[in-house]
Amino acid sequence: MKKTLSLLFVLCTTALLTAQEEPVTLQPVQIKGRKKNTKELYEFKRHAQSVEVLNNDDLNRNNPAFIEQSLNTMSGVQVDKRTQLGGQRIVVRGYGNDQKFNNWGIKIYYNNMPLTTADGTTILDDVDFSIVDNIEVIKGPASSQYGAGVGGTVRLYVKTPAEEGLSIEQKTTLGSFKLFQSSSQINYKNNKTSMFLNYGHLESNGYRLHGASLKNFVSYMGDFALSDHEKMSLFLGYNKSYEQVAGQISYADYYAGIDYGNSAYLKKNAGNDLLSTRVGVSYENQFANHFKNNTTVFYYSADFTRIAAGAYEVSKNPNYGVRSVFSYTKDLNANYKNELRFGTELQQSTSLISNYRFTGTDDNNPLQVSNIAKASYFNYTNNQFSFFAEDRLEYQPYQLAFVVGLSANKIKFNRQDLLALPGLITDYNKDLSFSKSFNMTYNPHIAVQKTYKNQIVNLSYSYGYNAPTAATSFISATHQTNDGLAPEKARMLDLSVHGLLFDTHFDYQVAVYDMQIQNKLTQLSAINPQGGAAYTYWANTGNQQNRGMELSLGYVYEAKNNSLFKTIQPFASCSINDFRYQNFQTQLGSSFTDYKGQLVVGVPNSKYTMGLDFKFQKGFYLQNTFHRVGNVYTDFANTHSVKGFEQFNAKLGYQKEFMNKKLTLDIYVAGNNLTNQINYTFLFLGNSINDSDTGSNYPAGVATDVNPGAAKAYYFGGIHIKYAL
């Protein structure tokens, strides 16, 4: 393996000495099918592995705030959420559902700024999805460009206006559960500047008891041409988000369509209160005709208050760093073209977190906490370093390309126990401070890519890794650093074909893959050696093999001579999964249980989406989406499964331009779950099966693992007005 890595470094270094960069190019073609295909083909070719894209039209098929409805139309992607508008957890190719909260093992970006912190976790509650223009999902490990992440990389793009001049626009939506959304935006563009200022407001009582949401967003983005070869971008965001949390219910109540919430959460007024600021400054310099650099400096700060069933937590979480990418391309001769990208991403998070445990014994005072000796007050400093290079050599007569990339990644943590100062707290006879550093990890990516007309065939072999977080690297109950904990590693073989047929009206993407995950990180229970209640800790439980097939199809029929229809657009996506544990063991005391061959929890064996859209000559449109999720297992032994469900959504609207295109109007009504299907949005999985909370309204021994979705149809309607001044 060391020889292979050394060879890769030599190849990348050699390319640097002879190469220059400009973007991966596609053959000139006017795509007459779905609008997303131009970017999708470009990203698929550039990343040399499976990539799928949602553009602005796809995101507005539903309410952009219901981001799970949009992303779940992708093959190989599922989105869970704990509340109506927050707590989203993205799962790609069966990876990413191991955490009860937030995202882990999936790298997420906002333009060129990482939303994923140096600790490896991502919170999406404070993201204004109404201004997101398109979303790109790179499926499987993409470490050679984006560092840590076994499941994949998700990129959210925000764009400044493309139309010249000054314009204003207003989006207003009303709906079920007292949903009210407003987005007010001012746009401006001239030959050197493009910018917008947006204020977004979002509130809802939610479809669950104690399930309200309230969000406010202020966002500014500007692109500036400093000279003929220099550009700068600035993003400023201020976000306030509050999500009430109703907690999990039992399986019996879920199947009966009963949801009174979980009193362990309700009586504490559980919820997540998040105030955040985000700043990103990007500078692009075209040093020479084919050599450029794009560097982004970013800062994010979040003040987070969390009230859960068992704890009250307050934290301050600044995260800052830099991402810099150089691009260099050169035609070596008439036949060979070489393209190189190389760069670095550096991050540091310095969190200050206090956590107080509820006693759960006094219903008259549900917020009563234990003595401060049982609390925690930590100062974290987490660092993540990534250095990467990827080279693409193309033999142009055959349109045959060879891609080789490599990243070097390192993560380290430091935690200081601020309650351990001598004499501060009586009987606090412990110090939970620790430092942990993981060895530099090298992750290669190799691909062979053949382009034929509008078809691209890609065979890739990718490595990825996912390090434990600072919180999982220490066993609080035993006051010990979890020294035996190793990062997860993944190897993925991916064969993908993406193309256009029938004069580019028909698009398809098919992929088969085999992803081997080693050192799987799992939360386990253990018997307290000092007596008392059992505790949880994280361990490497073995290996996991995710094999699957993904298919996406779309067609645009242009009814040129039809007086009724303008276009008819059917589309479909399908995922077929065979995800199984290999050499996978858990331990309770001295007892080991082997789950070799069992299906992975939380991921359906099949998922598919079908859509049929109509655009009418007079400006009306109708969009229909049917989504089906198969059964899932929720325990390692595969003794408990949760039934799959279907969702049918539809949207009817009218879109028209007036006053010589100065005024644009879009008015619509829409409904989700129109067939009134019982469904869930989040499951507690694995060793958390039979989860229960002290003080809940359920008897001891009754598992409460389900966050239900809206069991009845719900509706919303809105108007979008844009006026050019």
N, C-alpha and C positions, 0 to 999 in steps of 0.2 A: 504493500500500500504506500509506503514512504517513497518508493521509486516512482510510483504513478503520480503522486503529488509533486514530486520534484520535476518530473517531465512536464506536468501542466504549468508549473511556474516558468520553466524555460520557454515553453511555447508562448505564454503570455508576454514574457519579457522580450522575446524575439519579435513578436508582433508589434510591440510598442516602438521598437527601433525603426520599423519600416512602415508603420501604419499612420492613417489619419482618419477622422470620423465625420460622418454625416449620417442622418437617420437611415435605418433600413428602408430600402425603397421597394415599391411594388410596381408591377407593370401598369402603365396607364390604362385605366378601365373605368367606364362610366357604369356604376352599379345601379341597376334599376329595381333591385329588390329592397329588402329592409334597410333602413338608414344606418343601423348599427354596424353593418358589415364592413364598411371601409376601415373603421377603427379596429374592429375585431380581427380582420385579416392582418392588419399592420402589427397589432400586439402579439398575435399568434406567431407571426414570422420573427418578430424581434426577440421574444422570450424563448422561442424554440421549445415550447411545451404547451399543454392545453390551457387555453385562455378563453374566457367568455366575457361579453360586455353587455351592459344595459345602458342604452342612451336615454336622453331626456323623454322621448316618447314612451319608452318602456317603463320608466319610473312614474310617469303620469297616467299609466293605465289604471292605477289605483291611487289612493291617497299617499303621497310621498312619505308622510309621517308613519304609515304602516309599512315600513321598509321590508318587513318579512314577507309581505305579499309579493313584492317585486323580486327580491332575491330568491325566493322559493320557486320561481319559474325556471331557474337555471338548473341544468342537470348537475348532479354531484354536490349541490349546495343546499343546506337547510339552515333556517334561522329560528332559534327559540327565543322566548322573551318571558320575563317574570311579571311584567305589568302591561297595560294596554299600549303604552308609548315608551317604555324603557326596559332596562335589563336585558338588552338583546345579546344573544350568544350565537356567533356564526360558526357553523360546522362545515368543513370542506372535506369531501371524500372520507367521511367517517371519523374525522379528527377534530377535536375542539370541544367535546361535550363533557369533559371530565370535571369541570369546575361548576360549583353551585352558582357562582357569581362571575360576571364579566367574561372576557374572552382570554383564552390562553392557548398558545401554540399557533395562532393565526396572526400574521403581521398585517396591520392596517395603517394606511396612509391617507392623509387629507392633502391633495396635491402632492407636494414633495415633503410634507411634514409628517413624521410618524405620529399616529395616534397611540400606538403601542409604546408604553414607557420603558425605561431601562430595566424595570422589573419583569418585563415580558407580558404584562397584562394590559387590557384595553377596555375602557368604559366608553359607551356610545350614547349615554343618556343626554349629554350636552352637545350633540351634533345636530345642527339644523339641516335636516335632509331636504327641506324645501328648496334650498339653493344649490343642491348637488346636481350637476349636469349629466354626469354619467359615472358608472361604476364598473370597474374591471376586476375580475377574479382570476388569479393565476392559481391553477389547481395543483396541489402537491408542493413539496419543498422547492423553494426558489432561492436558496441561500446564496447562490453565486452572484446575485444582484441585491438581495434584500436581507441577508443575515439570518438571524434565528427565525424558526417557524417550520414545523413539520407539516402542518395541514395545508398551508398555502399563503398567498398574499392577496389582500383586498385593497384596491386603490379607489378612493373617492375623489372625483374631480369637480372643482368649482371653477367656472369660467367667467371672464368679463364679457361685456356685450360685444357683438360683432357688427351691429348696425351703427353707422355714423350719426352723430348728433346727440341731442338730449332727449331722454324719454322717461316717463314715469309708468309704473305698473302696480296694480293692486290685485291681490288674490284673496278671496274671502270664501270660507267654507263653513257650513253649518251641518250638523248631523245628529244621529242618535247619541244617547248618553250625554246630551248637552255639549256636544263637540262644537267648539268655535276656534277657527283658525284665521289668522290674518297675516299677510306678508306684504309689506309696503316697500317698494324699491325705486331708487333713482338711478338711472343709467346715463353714462356720458362716454362718448368716444370721438376722438379726432385722429389725425394722422400719426400722432406720437403717444397718445394716452387713451387708455380704456379702463373704466372703473365703474363700480356700483356701490351703493350704500343701502343696506337692507335692515328692516326691523321686522322680526317675526314674533308672533304671539300664538300660543297653542294651549288650549285647556279642554278638559273633558272630565265628567264625573266617573267615567269608566264603566265597563260592563260588569264589574264585580263590586260587592259591598266593600267599602273602604278601598276603592281603586282609582281615585281621582289623580289627575295629572295637571301640572301647571308649568309652562315653559315660556321663557322670553329669550330672544336672541337678537343681538346687534352684530352685524357683520359688514366689514368693508374689505373690498379687494380692488387693487389697482395694478395695471400693467403699464410700464413706462419705457419708451425707447429713448435711451440716454444718448445714443449715437448710432451710426450705421451698423456697428457691430456689438453694441452693449444694450442689454435690457435689464430691467429690474421689476420685480413683483413684490407687492406688500399685501399681507392679509392680517386683519385685526378682527378679533372676535371676543365678545363678552356674552356669557351665557348663564342663565339662572334656570335650574331645573328642580322640580319637586315631584316625586312619585310616591303615592301611598302604596303600601304593600299589604295585601290581604292574607298572604301565607298559603300553604298547601292544604289540600283537602284529601279525604280518603277516596279509594277506588270505588267503593259502593256509592258514595255521593256523586262522584263524577259520572258514572254510568247512568245514574238516576236523574241526572240533570239538576242536582241540588247543589247550591253553592252559598253557604252562609259564612264563608271565610273560615279562618283559623283564629280562635279567640286568643291564642298566645301572641298573635300579632295585633289583633284588633284592639284589645284592651290597653296595649302600650302605644297605640297610635303609630304603628311602625311605618317607616318610610325612608326615602333617600333624598336628602337635600344637598344640591350640588351647585356651587358658584364657581365659575371658571373663567379664565382669561387665556386667549391663545394669540400668539404673534408669530408671524413667519415672514422673513425677508429673503428673497431669492435674487441672485445676481448671475446673469448669463453673459459670457464674453466669447465672441467668435474671434479668437486670437489670430487665426489665419483662415484661409479658405475652407479648410477641412478639419480644423482643430478648435474645439470649444470646451468650455467648462460651465457647469451650472452648479452653483453652491447655494444652499439654503441654511440659514441660521434660524432656529426655532426656539420658542419658549412657551411653556404651558404651566399654568398654576391652577390647582383645584382645591377649594375648601369643601370638605365632604363631611356631612353629618349623617350617620346611619343608625337607625333604631330598628333592631331585628327582634326576633322572639327571645333571644338569649343575651343580647348585649347592646350597649349604647356606645357608639364609637364616633370620635371626632378626629379629623386628620387634615393636615395641610400637605399638599403634594406638588411641589414645583418640579418640573422636568424640562431640561434644556439640552441643546446639542447642535450638531451641524451634520449635514449630509452634502457631500461634494462628489460630483460625477464628471469625469473628463471623457470626451469622445474624440476619436481620431480615426480617419479613414483615408485609404489610398488605393488607387488602382495600381497593382503591382506591375501589370502589363495588360495587353489587350484581352487576356482571358481571365485573369485573377483579380478579384477585389477583396481587400482586407478591411475589416471594421473592428475597432477595439473600444470597449468601455472599461474604465477602471476608476476606483474612487474609494471613499471611506464614509462610514456613518458612526458618529460618536455621540453617546447619550449619558447623562447623569440625572438621577432622581434623588432628591433629598427630602424624604417624607418624615413628618412628625405625627405620630399616631398614638392616641390614648383610647383605651378600651376598658369599659366597666361592665362587669357581669351582673345580670339581673338574678335576684334570688328566686323569683317565681313562686314564692310562698305566701304572699299577701295580696289577695285580690282587691283589697281596698286601696292598696298602694302599689299598683303594678310596675311602677318605675323604680321601686326600691332595689338598690344594688348591694352587692356584697362589700365587705370591708375592703379598703383600698389595697390591702396586702394581696388581694386576689385579682387586682386590676393590673393593667400593663400600660407603660408609657415609654415608647420607643422612638429613637431617632435613627432613621435608615439613610444610608448612602449607598446607592446602587449604581453600578457602572456597566455599560455595554459597549464593546468595541467591535467594529466590523471593517475589514479591508477586502476589497473584491476586485476581480478583473475577469472580463469575458471577451473572447475574441471570436470573430466570425470570418471565415475564409470561404469565398464563393467562387466556384468555377462557372463563369457566366455563360459560356456556350451551352452548357447542360443545365443551367440554373440549379446547381447542386452546391449546397453549403455544408460546411463542417463548423460546429460551434463547440468551443471548450471554455469553461469558466471555473473559477475557484474563489472561494472566500475563506478568510481566516477570521474566526470569531472568538471573543472572550467575554465572560461575564463574571463580575465579582460583587459581593455584598459585604456591607459592614453595618452592624446594628449595635447601638448603645442603649443599655437599659437605664433610663433616667430615674427609676425608682430605687436603684441599687446603691445610691450614694450612702456612705456610712452615716448611720444615725438618722436618716430621713424618715423611715417607717419602722416602727417596732415590729419585730417578728418577721421582717422581710429578709429571710436568711437565704437569699439566692441572688444571682447575677445572671440575667438572661442575655447579656451581651455576647456577640459572636461575630466572627469574620469568616467568609468562605469565598474561595476563588476557584473557578473551574479552569482546567487546562485549555489552552488554545485549541480550538476545533477547526479542522480543515474540511470544507464541503465542496466537492467538485460537481460540475454539470457538463455533460457531454451530449451532443445531439448531431444527427445527420438529417438534413432537410432537402427535400426535392420539390421544386415548383414546376408545374406543368400547366401552362395557360392560367386559368383561375383556380387551380387546385394546388394545395400545399400538403405534402406528406411529411410528417415529422416523427422521428424515433429518438427518444431522449432517455438518459440515465442521470438521475438527480439524487443528491444527498441533502439531508437537512438535519437539524437538531433543535431540541427544545430543552433549555436548562430549567431546573427547579426555580421557583421564586424564592425571595428572601423569607417569606412566611412559612414555606414548606421545608426550608432547609434547617429548621430548628424544632426539636421536640420539647414543647414547653412543660409538659407534665413531668418529664424526667430531667429537665434543665440541661439538656445535651444538644450539641450540634449534630445534625443528621449527617455524620461524616461519610456514611456508606452510600449516600444518595448520588447517583450519576445522572447526567443529562440523557434524555431520550435521543436516539439517533434513528434516522430513516433513510431507506434507499428505495427509489421508485423508478420502475421501468414503464415508460409511457409511449404508446403508439397512437398518434392522432392524425386525422385527416380533416382538413377544412377546405371547403371549396364552394364554387358557384357554378350553376348549370342553367341551361335553357335561357341563354342570353342574359345571364346574371339575375333572373327573376327568382330562381330557386337557390337557397343556401342550405348547407348541411355542415355538421361537425360531428364526428364520431371518434371516440377514444376508448381504448382498452388499456388497463394499467394494473400493475402489481406493486403495492407499497408495503415494504417490510419495516416494521417499527420495533426497535430493540430498547430494552431497559424501560418498558412502559411504566410511567409514573401513576400510582394509584393511592388513594386515601384509604387507610386501613384502621381497624379498631385494635386496641391492645388492652391487656389486663394491667392495671396499675400495680407495680410491684410493692408500693407502699400502702396498698389498700385503697378503698374508696371506689369511685366510679371509674369505668373504663375510659380511655382517652383515645384520640385519633392521632395518626401520624402518617407521613407519606413514605412510600417505599417503591423500589423498582421491582415489579412483580413478574416480569418476563417479556415475551415478545407477542406481537400482534401482526397479522397479515391481512391487509385490505386489498382485495381484488374486486374489480368492477368494470362495468361498461357504461358509457354515457353516449347519448344521442340527442342532437338538437337539429330540428328541421324548420324551414320557413319558406313561404312562397308568397309572392305578390302578383296578383292577377289584375291587370289594367283593363278595365272595361271601357275601351275607347269609344265604341259606338253605342253604348248603353245610356239611355237617358236617365236612368235611376242611379246606378252605381258608378263610382269613380274607381275604387279599388276594392278587392276582396283579398284578405290576408289571413290564411290559416298558418298555424305554427304548432309545434309540439316539442317536448323534451322528455327524456326518460333516463332514469338511473337504475341499473340492476347491480346489486351489491352482494358480495360474499366476503364479509369481514369476520375473521375468526381469531381466537386467542391461540397462541402457540407457546408451550413451555411456560404457562401462566399460572402462578401460584399465589395464594394469599395465606396469611398466618394469623392465628389468634392463639396467643400463648405458645404452647409447643405443638399445636395442631396445624398442619398444612392441608390446604385443599387445592387440588389441581383442576384447572378448567380448560385443559387443552382440548381444542376442537369445538368449543362452544362459540356461539355467535356473539359478536361485540354488542354491548348494551347501547340502547338509545338511538340506533340507526336502523331505519326500515330496510328490508331486503329489496324493496322497489319503491320508486317514487316517479310520478309522471305528471306532466302538465299538458293540456291542450287548449288552444285558443283559436277564436275565429272572429276577425274584425272586419267591419264594413265601413267604407267611406262613401257618402252619397254626394251626388253632383251639387246639391243645393247647400252643402256645408254641414249636414248632419253626419254623425258617426256613431257606431255601436261597437263596443268591445266586449267580448265574452271570454272568461277564463275558467277552466275546470282543472282542479288540482287534487291529486290522490296520493296519500301517504300510507304505506303498508304497516303491518303490525311491527312492534318493537319489543324486545326483551328489556327488562329493567334490572335484572340481577345476573351475576356472572354464571350461575348454574343454569340459566334459561328455564327456570321453573315458573316465572311470572312474566306474562306478556300483556301489553296494552294494545287494544284494537286500533287499527288504522281508521282513517276518516277521509271524507271528501269535502271539498269546498267549491262552490260555484259563485263566481263574482261577475258582475256586469256593470257597464257604464254606458250611458246614452248622453250625447252632447251635441252642441251646435257651435261651429267655429267659422268666423267670417271676418274679412277685412273691409274697412270702410274708409271713406275720405282719402282716396288715393293711397291706401295702405298706411295712413297715419294712425288709424285706430284699429286695434285687433281685439276681437271679442271671443271668449270661449266660455260657454255656460253649459253645465252638465248636472246630471243626477247619477248616483251610483249606489250599488248595494253589494255587500259581502255576505257570504254564508247564506245565500238565498234559499237553500234547501233545508235550513234549520238543523244542521248536523252537530251533534255533540263532538267537541274536539278539545285538544289540550294545546297549550303553548310552551310548556316547560315540564320536564320530568326530573326528579332527583334519581340518580342512577348508581349502579354498581354497589359499593359497600354502603351507600347511603339509602339503599332500599329499606323499607320499614322505618323510614325517618319519622320521628315524633318529637314534639316540643312540649316542654313542661308548661302546664297551664292551658293547654289546648282544650277544645270542647269535645275531643275524641277520647274514648277509653284507652287505658294502657294496652299496648300491643297492637293497636290499629294503625296501620301504616298510612302516613299522610305524605304522599310523594307527588301529587298532581297539581299543577297550576292550570285550571281550565280556561278555555277560550270562550268567546261569546257563543252560547248554544242556540241563539235565535238570530235571524237575519237582522242586520243593522245597515243603516242608510246614511248617506251624506250627499250634499249637493253644493255647488259653488259657482263662482264667476271669476274669470280672469280678464282684466281689462288692461291693455297697454296702449299708451298714447305717445306719439312722437311730437315733441314740441317744436 
